[in-house]
Amino acid sequence: MEKRLKLKHKIVAHLFRFFLRLRYRIVFINDDLITLFRPILNLIKAIPIADLSEGERDADVYVKFAISASDRLKEGHHVLLYPGGQLSDQIDERLKNKQGAFRLTAELPQDIRIIGVRSKGLWGSRWSRAETGKTPDFLKVFFRCLGYLALRGFFFCPKRKVTFEFADLTHDLRKLSQTDRKTFNRFLEEFYNH
C-alpha cells in the first residue's frame, strides 16, 4: 500500500512539473538530467549546489558546501571546485565577486594542497556557449556527437587540441586568502586566462 502511494505521489509530481513547464518557463534544480546522472554523481561523491541562474538559491549554500567539502577532505577524498561556478559565457574566465574559493581557501587545514587546473581549447566546442550564448542542451549535444562518431568513425571526426595544465597554487592562494577577495580573484583570473 505504501509503495503504491509513493508511486502515485511520484506520478503526480511529474505531471505537475510537466504542466508547469508548459505554462511557465520553470527549470527545476532536481531536473531529469540530474536524475539521469545521479548514480555517477553519487559515485564520485559530487556536492550538489543550487544554480543561481535558475532563481533558487539557498541562503546557506556556502555553509553547506564548506561542511560537505571539509567532510570529503577529512575522509581523504579530493575536492574539485570551479571558482566561477558556471559554464563561461566568454573566452576568458571572469570571477567578478565570487567568494566560494576565497572563503574555502582561508578555512582549509594547512596540510591540504591546492592545485589549479587550467584548460585550453574547449571554448568554441559544441559544449560551450560560444555559438549561441546559451548553455547547450547536454543530451542533444551528446547524442549529436554520438551520431557524428557513428557516421564518420573515430578517426575521421573533427578534433581540436585540448590541454589541461596542473599547477600547485597552495602557497600563493594561502597568502592571498589573508588579503581581500578581489586580489584573490584577480590572481585566479590571471592563472586561468594565461
Secondary structure, DSSP 8 states (H G I E B T S, - for coil): -HHHHHHHHHHHHHHHHHHHHHHS----SS-HHHHHHHHHHHHTT------GGGT---TTHHHHHHHHHHHHHHTT------TT-S--SSSS---TT--HHHHHHHHS-TT---EEEEEES-TTSTTSSTTTSS---HHHHHHHHHHHHHHH-GGGS-----EEEEEE-HHHHHHHTTS-HHHHHHHHHHHHH-
